[in-house]
Amino acid sequence: MNKNKKLVLSILCGFFITVSVSHAAVPTDKTIISWITSLQDSNANPPQAIQIDSTEAVKLISGEEAYLSGVSFENAGRNFWAGYVLTRPKLKQARILKEFGGQSNSFKVHPTVYKGKPIQLIEIESAGSGQGTVESSKSLVYLNQWTSKVITEVEESSYGGRYDEKLGAEDCRTGRENSGYLNVMPYSPYVIRTTVTGDACNNKPQGYKVSSKLIPIVINEIK
């Protein structure tokens, strides 16, 4: 092999090594659970009996690469089986986000631009139920270190109505079916928060009200 070919091969090998080092592999489910530093926040029994249902790469507001997981807590109560874990491979640590979850562990990552800087906002769900009512919320947050800071949120609820002896069933007119949506605009520092409210009768759009509001994105960490 001549000197030129050896030089090219050496450069390519160095390039591939650099790339492989700078992009860490996605942590396995076992690794994520072993990195959790606050197992006392787990609703599972035993505390480490946590199942990772989904994991997605996210960026903290500083730009640090991290991972957010929707998890299930085994042997937990009805309103406490679901939650979220934030993993930071840079620190080899993970933490449970105590303020979200309940009966939902779904989330969406929204890329956008704020003051010229590409960022990610996370739409994260929480839910609970009791006495025939299901209530949930969607919170739009950004992640700063271990803290999730809420920009806005929207509430949802479902209730079939009071039981009517004449009908032999719930009276849908006394119930409610409220839903909400958060629309993150990719290149604008605003979020459109929309709510749809009405009774529990299957007569859409009759009797339903739609309301939308423009919510500014404010991130104090970015000047």
N, C-alpha and C positions, 0 to 999 in steps of 0.2 A: 504493500500500500504506500503510495507516495505521500509526501509531506502535506500537500494541499488537501487530500482526502482525509488524512488524519486530523487536520485542523478543523475541517467542516464537521467531522464526526464528533470531535471534542466539544465544539460549540453547541451542536444539537443536543448532545447528552446533558450538557449544563443547562440548556433551556428547559428540557423536559423535567429535570430534577427540580429546578426552580418552580415550575408550574405545579408539580405534585406536592411540593412543600407548602405553597401559598394557598392551596385550596384543600382544606381539611375534609376528610370523609364525613358523611352524615353519621352522627352517633347512633349506635344500635339501641333498640328498646331497653335491653339489659343495661347498657351503659348509662342511658338517661336516668333510669331508676336508681342506679348505684351512685349517681352524682347528686341526687336530691339531698340538700343539706338541712331540710326542715320537715322530716317525716312526721313530726308532731302535727303538721297541718293536713295530713292525709286523713280522709274519711274511711279508708279501707280497714279491714280487719283480717289479718294483721296489717299494720300501716304500710308495709312494703308490697302488699297485694294490689298493685296498680297495673292496669292494662293500658298500653299505648294504642289508641285507636287510629290516630293520624298524626303525622309530623310534617311541618313545612318550614322551609328556610325563611327567616325574617331578618330585617335589619333594625337595630336599635337606632335611636335618633342621632347617636354619635357616629353611625356608620358601621359599628361592630356587627359582625355576622353572628346570628343566633338561630335557635330553632324553637318553634312553638308547637306543642303537642296537645291534642284533645285526648283526655284520658278517662278511664272508668275506674272507680274505686270498688273493689269487690267486697261483698257482704256489708254494704253501706245502706243507710235508710233511703226511703223512696225519694226524698228531696235532696239527697246528698251523694248520689252515685256518680255524678259527672263533674269534670273539672278540667283544669289546664295546667301544663307544666312548661316553664320557660327554661331553656337550656343554653348556657354560654360556654361553648367549647374552649374559648380562650382562657377561661378560669377553671375549666373542668368541674363546673358546678351547675346545678339545676334547682329551681324552686317552684313550689305550687303557688299559683295565683289565687289566693283565698277569696278574693272579692267577686269571682265569676264562677259560673257552673250551675250546680244544683241538679237539674234534669236535662242539661244541654251541654255539649262540648264541641259545638260547631263554630267555626270562625272563617273569615275571609280576609285576604291580604289585598289592600288597595294601594298600588303605587301611584304617587302623584308628585308634584313639584311645589316646594314652598320657598319663597324668596330665592328662586333660582337653584335650589338644592333638591335633588331627587330624594324622596323619603318614602316610607311605607306607613300607612295607617292600617290598624287592625280592627275589623268589625267582629266583636266577640259576643256570644250569646249566653244568657242565663235564663233559667226557667224554674218554676215550682208549681205545685198543684195542691188543692185541698178543698173539701166541701163542694165538689162539682165545678170548681173554677180552676182554670189553667192560666197562669200569668207568666209572661216572659219579657225580656228586654234585649235590645241590641245596643251595645255600647261601642262607639268609635273611639279608639285610643291610639296613642303612640307610646312606645316603650323607651323609657329613660333609665338605664342601668336595670335595676330590678323592679322599678316602679312603672305602673301603667297609668297614664294620665288621660282622663276622659275629656274629649272635645265636645261630644254631644251624645245623646242616647234617645231611643224611642221605645215606648212601652207597648206591649201587646197583651190582649186578654181574651179569654173565651169562656162563656157561661151559657149553658143551654136554657136557663130560665127557671122560674118557680114551677113546681108541679101543680097541674090543674086537674081536679077530680073529674070534671066534665069531659076534658079531653083525654084523660087517662094517660097523660104524658106531660112533659114540660111545655109551658107556654112560651114559645120562642119570642113573643113580643116583649116579655119581661127579661129576656136574656141579652147578651151582647157578644159581638164578634168584632173585635178591634185589632187592626194590624198596622204595621209601620214599616217604613223603608228609609234607608240612608243611601243617597246617591252621591258618591265622591267624584267630583269632576277632575280629570287628570291634570289639567294645567291651570287650575283656578283655585285660589285659597278659600274655597267655600264648599259647604256640604248642603245638599237639599234634603231636608227632613220632611217626610210625607206621612201623614196618618190617615187611615180610613176607618171610620167609626160607624156602627150601626147595631141593630138588634140581631138576634140569632136566627131569624127567619131566612129561608132560602129564596129571597126575592130581590137579589142584587140587580141593578143598582138602586132600586127603590128604597128610600129611607136611609140611604148611606150618605155620609158627609166626608168629603176629601179636603184636607188642609195641608198646605205646604209652607215651609219656612226656610229662608236662606240663612245658614249658620256659618259665621266666619271661622276659619281654622286659625287658632292662636297657639304658637309654640314658642314659649319664652326662652327656650334654650338656643334658638336660632335667631341671631340678631340681624 
